[in-house]
């Protein structure tokens, strides 16, 4: 018996996400997040969950929200490391 799932952008994103995790492909993960940004942004907690996925599966450290403009400036000057 095959499960019939509703067609939606987020469901398609999750299918692609699972395939990406199987391949250990961080650039593809980032591309998926960008391509599905409008759908992801509809649910406020989704980005935080995806940050957790990036941290757990790809070793990407979460961005510190307190960094603000100065942290971004420091990262642009080459002083930062990989963040989501």
SEMAR-159881 format. One record per residue: residue number from 0; residue in one letter; x, y, z of N, C-alpha, C, CB in turn. Coordinates in steps of 0.05 Angstrom, whole numbers. Glycine has a CB too. Example, Ala and Ser with C-alpha at 12.3 -4.5 7.8 and 13.67 -1.06 7.14 Angstrom:
2
- 0,A,264,-114,156,246,-90,156,264,-66,156,226,-89,181
- 1,S,257,-45,142,273,-21,143,258,1,157,282,-12,114
This chain:
84
- 0,X,17,-24,0,0,0,0,18,25,0,-19,0,24
- 1,X,13,42,-19,29,67,-21,13,90,-10,36,72,-51
- 2,X,27,106,6,14,129,19,12,152,-1,31,138,44
- 3,X,-11,164,-3,-16,187,-20,-11,212,-4,-44,187,-33
- 4,X,9,227,-11,15,252,3,5,276,-13,45,254,9
- 5,X,-4,297,0,-12,321,-15,12,334,-28,-26,341,4
- 6,X,8,346,-51,29,360,-65,32,388,-53,24,361,-96
- 7,X,56,394,-44,61,421,-34,91,427,-37,52,424,-5
- 8,X,98,452,-37,126,460,-39,142,450,-16,128,491,-41
- 9,X,131,452,8,146,442,32,150,412,32,131,451,57
- 10,X,131,397,22,134,368,21,155,361,0,107,355,13
- 11,X,155,375,-22,176,371,-42,203,378,-31,170,387,-68
- 12,X,205,400,-16,230,408,-3,240,386,16,226,434,12
- 13,X,222,375,32,230,354,51,241,329,36,207,346,69
- 14,X,228,322,14,238,299,-2,266,305,-12,219,294,-26
- 15,X,270,329,-23,297,336,-32,317,338,-9,296,363,-47
- 16,X,308,348,14,325,350,37,336,323,46,310,364,60
- 17,X,318,303,47,326,277,55,346,265,36,302,258,57
- 18,X,342,269,10,361,260,-10,388,274,-7,350,264,-38
- 19,X,388,300,0,412,315,3,428,305,28,406,345,7
- 20,X,413,299,49,427,288,73,440,262,68,407,286,96
- 21,X,428,245,51,440,220,44,466,224,29,421,203,27
- 22,X,469,246,14,493,251,-2,513,267,12,485,265,-28
- 23,X,507,278,36,526,294,51,535,318,34,550,278,61
- 24,X,516,333,24,522,355,5,513,382,16,508,349,-22
- 25,X,531,395,31,524,421,43,517,442,22,547,430,60
- 26,X,532,444,0,524,464,-20,496,460,-31,544,464,-44
- 27,X,488,435,-35,461,429,-45,441,436,-23,459,399,-52
- 28,X,447,430,2,430,438,24,425,468,24,442,429,51
- 29,X,446,483,21,443,513,21,427,522,-4,471,526,20
- 30,X,431,509,-26,416,516,-50,386,510,-47,427,501,-75
- 31,X,380,487,-35,352,481,-29,339,501,-11,350,453,-16
- 32,X,353,509,10,342,530,28,336,556,13,361,535,52
- 33,X,354,563,-4,350,588,-19,327,585,-39,376,596,-34
- 34,X,326,563,-53,305,559,-74,277,557,-62,311,535,-90
- 35,X,275,547,-38,249,543,-24,245,563,-2,247,515,-13
- 36,X,260,585,-2,259,605,19,231,616,24,277,628,12
- 37,X,216,622,3,189,633,7,170,613,21,177,641,-21
- 38,X,173,588,15,157,568,28,166,563,57,158,541,13
- 39,X,192,562,61,204,558,87,196,581,106,234,555,86
- 40,X,197,605,96,192,629,113,163,631,123,199,654,97
- 41,X,145,615,111,117,615,120,114,604,149,99,599,101
- 42,X,132,587,157,131,576,184,156,586,199,131,544,183
- 43,X,153,603,218,176,616,232,196,596,244,166,634,253
- 44,X,187,574,254,205,555,267,221,538,247,189,536,285
- 45,X,213,538,222,225,521,203,255,527,198,210,522,176
- 46,X,261,553,196,289,561,193,307,552,216,291,591,189
- 47,X,296,555,240,311,546,264,316,516,263,296,554,290
- 48,X,296,501,255,299,472,253,320,465,231,272,459,246
- 49,X,319,479,209,339,474,188,367,482,197,331,490,163
- 50,X,369,503,213,396,509,225,406,486,242,394,535,242
- 51,X,387,473,256,395,450,272,404,427,255,372,441,290
- 52,X,390,423,232,398,402,213,426,407,203,378,400,190
- 53,X,431,433,195,458,440,185,479,435,206,458,470,176
- 54,X,473,441,230,492,438,252,498,408,257,482,451,278
- 55,X,477,392,258,480,364,264,492,347,241,453,352,271
- 56,X,484,352,217,492,336,194,517,347,180,470,333,175
- 57,X,521,373,181,543,385,166,563,399,183,532,405,146
- 58,X,559,400,209,578,413,227,579,443,225,605,402,221
- 59,X,558,455,214,556,484,211,547,496,237,537,492,187
- 60,X,562,514,248,555,526,273,532,546,269,578,540,286
- 61,X,514,547,288,491,566,286,501,594,289,470,559,308
- 62,X,488,611,275,494,640,276,484,651,303,481,655,252
- 63,X,501,666,316,494,679,341,478,704,335,519,686,358
- 64,X,452,706,343,436,729,336,447,755,350,407,725,345
- 65,X,463,752,370,474,776,383,498,788,368,482,769,412
- 66,X,508,773,349,531,783,333,524,809,319,540,762,313
- 67,X,501,809,307,491,833,294,510,842,272,487,855,314
- 68,X,509,868,268,524,880,246,554,877,249,517,910,244
- 69,X,565,878,273,593,876,277,604,848,271,601,884,305
- 70,X,588,828,279,596,801,272,596,796,243,577,781,286
- 71,X,575,806,229,574,804,200,598,817,187,548,815,189
- 72,X,605,841,196,627,856,185,653,840,189,629,884,198
- 73,X,657,829,213,680,813,219,682,789,201,680,804,248
- 74,X,659,775,196,659,752,178,666,759,150,632,739,179
- 75,X,656,782,140,661,791,113,691,797,109,645,816,106
- 76,X,705,805,131,733,811,129,750,786,132,741,831,150
- 77,X,737,763,133,752,738,134,758,728,161,778,741,119
- 78,X,746,739,181,752,731,209,733,711,220,752,754,227
- 79,X,713,702,203,693,683,214,697,656,203,665,693,206
- 80,X,680,638,212,681,610,203,654,603,190,688,591,225
- 81,X,650,579,184,625,570,170,602,573,189,628,541,160
- 82,X,582,589,181,557,591,196,534,588,177,555,618,211
- 83,X,511,583,188,487,580,172,476,607,164,465,564,187
